[in-house]
Amino acid sequence: MLLGKKRRLGRKIEEITVGEKLAMTEKIEDKDLLLYLGLTDDANPLYIQHDYASQTPFEKPIVPSIMLTGMITSAISKYLPGPGSHILSQEIIFPKPVYHYGAVELLFEVVEVTREEHTIVISVAGTNEKNETVIQGKVKVCPPHRLEEIHGRALENF
């Protein structure tokens, strides 16, 4: 238990402004795919079988869309706004597939800050090595709340 221990939290809503951006590149490695598929027990042949995928319009195995969504949510939790954030909703489309061993350049931009609701909206765009759009969407996020000093009331949840 981490009672009273300092935790690094992301930025307060008052510190976030419309127009802020974050860019990052995620490379899809075999180990990442195998970990994801193992954790979810997902045996979709489109994700892992070259012989099956070669007979589809995709022509080779693709990365699961939900795994790409995980990369987006991880970036929000780690960087913008950071630790303590909570995703409230998301609307994401995947116009083109991402293939094994591919790289995705992700660009995040804060497009709305609503202090009264304690929410921000972040647009996300992802492109592959050919500069084709593979991800587009918006994510509504609750930035981290500031914590009060630990006292008896804080322990009621334990």
C-alpha positions in Angstrom: 0.0 0.0 0.0 1.3 3.5 -0.9 -0.3 5.6 1.8 1.3 8.9 2.2 3.9 8.1 -0.5 4.5 10.8 -3.1 3.1 9.9 -6.5 3.9 11.7 -9.7 0.7 12.9 -11.3 0.0 14.4 -14.7 -0.8 18.0 -15.3 -3.8 19.8 -13.7 -6.6 20.9 -15.9 -5.5 24.5 -15.2 -2.1 23.8 -16.8 -3.6 22.4 -20.0 -4.3 24.6 -23.1 -5.9 24.1 -26.4 -3.3 23.5 -29.1 -0.8 21.5 -27.0 0.6 18.7 -29.0 2.4 15.4 -28.4 4.1 13.4 -31.2 5.5 9.9 -30.8 6.3 6.8 -32.8 5.3 3.3 -31.9 7.0 0.3 -33.6 5.1 -3.0 -33.7 7.3 -5.9 -32.7 6.6 -9.6 -32.6 6.9 -9.6 -28.8 4.3 -6.9 -28.4 1.8 -8.8 -30.7 2.4 -12.1 -28.9 2.0 -10.5 -25.5 -1.3 -8.8 -26.5 -2.7 -11.9 -28.2 -1.7 -14.1 -25.3 -3.2 -11.8 -22.7 -6.5 -11.5 -24.6 -6.6 -15.1 -25.8 -7.3 -13.8 -29.2 -6.5 -16.3 -31.9 -8.0 -14.4 -34.9 -6.2 -15.9 -37.9 -6.1 -12.4 -39.5 -3.7 -11.4 -36.8 -1.3 -14.3 -36.7 -1.7 -16.7 -39.7 0.2 -15.7 -42.9 -1.5 -18.3 -45.0 -5.0 -17.1 -44.0 -4.2 -13.4 -44.2 -2.6 -13.8 -47.7 -6.0 -14.9 -49.0 -7.7 -11.7 -47.7 -7.7 -8.2 -49.1 -5.1 -7.3 -46.4 -2.6 -9.8 -48.0 -0.7 -10.3 -44.7 -1.3 -10.3 -40.9 -2.5 -7.0 -39.4 -2.2 -5.5 -36.0 -5.5 -5.7 -33.9 -7.2 -2.3 -33.8 -7.7 -2.6 -30.1 -4.0 -3.0 -29.6 -3.5 0.3 -31.4 -6.1 1.9 -29.1 -4.0 0.6 -26.2 -1.1 2.6 -27.5 -3.2 5.7 -27.6 -4.6 5.3 -24.1 -1.1 4.5 -22.8 0.3 7.7 -24.2 -2.6 9.7 -22.6 -1.9 7.9 -19.2 1.9 8.5 -19.5 2.2 11.9 -21.1 -0.8 14.0 -22.0 -2.2 14.8 -19.5 -0.3 12.0 -17.7 -0.6 9.8 -14.7 -3.9 9.9 -12.9 -5.9 10.6 -16.1 -9.1 8.7 -16.9 -10.5 8.2 -20.4 -14.2 8.9 -20.5 -15.0 8.2 -24.1 -13.3 7.6 -27.4 -14.3 7.7 -31.1 -11.6 6.2 -33.2 -11.5 4.9 -36.8 -8.9 2.8 -38.5 -9.1 3.7 -42.3 -6.1 1.5 -43.2 -4.5 -1.5 -41.5 -1.3 -1.5 -39.6 0.9 -4.5 -40.5 3.4 -6.5 -38.3 6.8 -4.8 -38.0 5.2 -1.4 -39.0 5.6 1.9 -37.3 2.9 4.3 -36.4 3.5 8.0 -36.0 0.9 9.3 -33.5 0.1 13.0 -33.2 -2.1 14.1 -30.2 -3.5 17.6 -29.9 -5.7 19.1 -27.2 -8.7 20.6 -29.0 -11.0 21.4 -26.1 -10.6 22.2 -22.4 -13.8 22.4 -20.2 -12.8 23.3 -16.7 -16.4 23.2 -15.4 -16.7 19.5 -16.3 -13.0 18.8 -15.6 -12.5 17.3 -19.1 -10.4 17.8 -22.1 -10.7 16.4 -25.7 -7.7 15.2 -27.5 -7.6 14.6 -31.2 -5.4 11.7 -32.4 -4.0 11.0 -35.8 -1.8 8.1 -36.8 0.2 7.6 -40.0 2.3 4.7 -41.2 5.7 4.7 -42.9 4.0 5.7 -46.2 2.4 8.7 -44.5 -1.0 7.1 -45.0 -3.6 7.8 -42.3 -4.2 4.6 -40.2 -5.8 6.2 -37.1 -8.2 9.1 -36.7 -10.2 10.0 -33.6 -11.0 12.0 -30.5 -10.6 11.0 -26.9 -12.4 12.7 -24.0 -10.2 12.6 -20.9 -10.6 13.5 -17.2 -7.2 14.9 -16.2 -5.8 13.9 -12.8 -7.5 15.3 -9.7 -5.3 16.8 -7.1 -5.2 14.9 -3.9 -5.9 16.2 -0.4 -3.7 15.3 2.6 -4.2 11.7 3.8 -6.5 11.6 6.7 -9.1 9.2 8.2 -11.7 9.9 5.5 -9.3 8.8 2.8 -8.9 5.4 4.4 -12.7 4.6 4.2 -12.2 3.0 0.8 -9.9 0.3 2.2 
